[in-house]
Amino acid sequence: MAYRWKNTLSDRHVTDESIYMNRRQLMTAAASGLAMAGIAGAARAEALETNSWEDITSYNNYYEFGTSKSDPAKYAHTLVTSPWSVQIDGLVDRPGAYALEDILSKMTIEERIYRFRCVEAWSMVVPWNGFELSDMLELAGVQSGAKYVAFETVLRPDEMPGVRYPVLDWPYVEGLRLDEAMNPLTIMATGIYGKDIPNQNGAPLRLVVPWKYGFKSIKSIVRITLTDTQPPTSWNKSNGREYGFYSNVNPEVSHPRWSQATERPLGGGLFASRQPTLMLNGYQDEVASLYEGMDLREHF
Ligand code: MTE
């Protein structure tokens, strides 16, 4: 990668450099397993516009645990997230089951404060902890014929009450083009606010692609397959007219049933005003080049 992505959202809101410096030191401490509680406080002080822990962990979409926003926080505790391994296969040099602790021992955990925009037209700002997906894919060695990356969520009916209902074709699957997957903005999240990511948010390992609608950010991943053909995705299979493969945040392309021009920021209270949705969720500088020459209405 030509550049290391810089966290512009948080930088813009830095008001007190000493808090920022302090947080950097805390991040280093966190890498060695210390000061987790300290980080949470410092990150909150610095990035004034991040949503609260409560917003982020009590209003969720994780249909394997039910379709109401409060279901995942109520029911996802039954998911056993340790031990965990991720099968990486397809067009890679070193296919196999990678134990999560082995993956983590080779990764540097960073904080990334990202806008998160759901296709349902609500949004949050989330301080994720995680690592770049490209670093994980490099462990397995991506072969030159690979063009897409397919992801799969764990499927355990005994631990996931929602999969009794055929809301989606289980397991939940998602996909990215390889260049999207390798973009430095694309991360695998393992934490929020310096704490382990809660089950309802996709523990122990979930994808975050901040310029795409939230449903692309697949949770509790157990399999990653490199392929040369565009993989099927759950929401596209369920309703291809409403949910495309790309699903880039785009205020100019309406969902067939509602406009995507504005969004409701969570945590603003009942009467909070809607705000304009940004093209590619505000990450145009970083990712617009991926779609040069493509008609984003056709490839929605
Ligand atoms: N991943 C799985 N496995 N199952 C789901 O139902 N919902 C998606 C996405 N990932 C979902 C999923 C949708 S619609 C959104 S908006 C985000 O997760 C919500 O992430 P959050 O609960 O951490 O805010």
Residues whose N, C-alpha, C, O or C-beta is under 5 A from the ligand:
A	BS01	MTE	I56 Y59 N60 N61 Y62 Y63 E64 C118 T153 Y172 Q200 N201 G214 F215 S217 I218 K219
